[in-house]
Each structure stands twice: as C-alpha cells, then as structure tokens.
Amino acid sequence: MSRTPNRPGRDPPGPVLRDNTSMCRSIKTLRPPVTDDVTDEDVRAAALQYVRKISGFRAPAAHNAEAFDRAVAAVAEATATLLTTIEVRGRAS
C-alpha cells in the first residue's frame, strides 16, 4: 500500500491510503435480534476485519504476522465474551 502526503486544508488528518478498497469498511452486527445464529467463524471474521481496519494492513508482513494473529485472537475472544454476557432487552422470547 502506498501513501500520499496530506495536503493542508484538503485532506483528513493522518496518512491517506491510495488503495483503501481492500479493507472492509463495516463489520456485521453479531448480536440478537440482528443475527441469531452467530458462529465462531463469524466472530473471527469480525475480529479479522477490525484488526485489518485499525492496523491499516490487509495482510501483515512476515515480521508482524504473530502480533497480527494474536490481536485477531484477542479481539475474537473479547467479542465472544461480550456476546455471551450482554442482555438485549425488549426482545420477545
């Protein structure tokens, strides 16, 4: 991914990516009632999208692969914990 310099008054703060099409801009909602049957694969996919988005990398370089994979696992674990502990009120049983 190549970067272009910011132009004062014309670009948002931070680096500008020339090709941002490879990163997902939205993560699917995984809580009920939006999604009732959430799989481990759904949780990992959302975690991967999140880590890709915040790191700015679609795939890490070899020297960052371990850190990237640990981040995906940690986000997936936190997501699974959140989904099993939140209470959605006003939902008919």
C-alpha positions in Angstrom: 0.0 0.0 0.0 1.4 3.3 -0.9 0.8 6.5 0.9 0.4 10.0 -0.3 1.3 13.1 1.7 -1.5 15.1 3.3 -2.3 18.4 1.6 -3.2 21.1 4.2 -6.9 22.1 4.1 -7.7 19.4 1.6 -7.1 16.0 3.2 -8.2 14.5 6.5 -5.5 14.2 9.2 -3.3 11.2 9.1 -1.9 9.2 6.2 -4.0 8.9 3.1 -4.1 5.5 1.5 -4.3 5.4 -2.3 -5.9 2.0 -2.3 -8.4 1.5 0.5 -10.6 -0.8 -1.5 -9.1 -3.9 0.0 -10.3 -3.2 3.5 -13.8 -3.7 4.7 -15.5 -0.5 6.0 -18.2 -2.2 8.1 -18.3 -5.1 10.4 -21.5 -7.2 10.6 -23.6 -6.8 13.7 -23.4 -10.1 15.6 -25.9 -9.7 18.5 -29.5 -10.8 18.6 -32.0 -10.0 17.2 -29.9 -8.8 14.2 -28.1 -12.1 14.0 -29.4 -15.1 15.9 -27.0 -17.8 14.9 -23.5 -16.5 15.4 -20.7 -19.0 14.7 -17.1 -18.9 15.8 -16.3 -18.2 12.2 -18.5 -15.1 12.2 -16.7 -13.9 15.4 -13.3 -14.5 13.9 -14.2 -12.8 10.6 -15.4 -9.7 12.5 -12.2 -9.7 14.6 -10.1 -10.0 11.5 -11.9 -7.1 9.8 -11.4 -5.0 13.0 -7.7 -5.7 13.2 -7.2 -5.1 9.5 -9.0 -1.8 9.8 -7.2 -0.4 12.8 -3.8 -1.7 11.7 -4.2 -0.4 8.2 -2.9 -3.7 6.8 -5.0 -6.3 4.8 -2.3 -8.8 5.5 0.7 -8.3 7.8 4.3 -8.5 6.7 6.0 -11.7 7.9 7.7 -9.9 10.8 4.2 -8.7 12.1 2.3 -11.9 11.5 2.5 -13.2 15.0 1.3 -9.8 16.6 -1.5 -9.6 14.0 -2.7 -13.2 14.7 -2.5 -12.5 18.5 -4.6 -9.4 18.0 -7.2 -11.2 16.0 -7.4 -14.0 18.7 -7.7 -11.4 21.5 -10.5 -9.4 19.7 -12.3 -12.6 18.8 -12.2 -13.7 22.5 -13.4 -10.3 23.7 -16.2 -10.4 21.1 -17.3 -13.9 22.2 -17.3 -12.8 25.8 -19.3 -9.7 25.0 -21.9 -11.6 23.0 -22.4 -14.2 25.8 -22.8 -11.6 28.5 -24.8 -8.7 27.0 -28.5 -8.6 27.7 -30.8 -7.5 24.9 -33.9 -6.0 26.4 -37.4 -5.8 24.9 -36.9 -9.0 22.9 -39.8 -11.4 22.8 -38.9 -14.9 24.0 
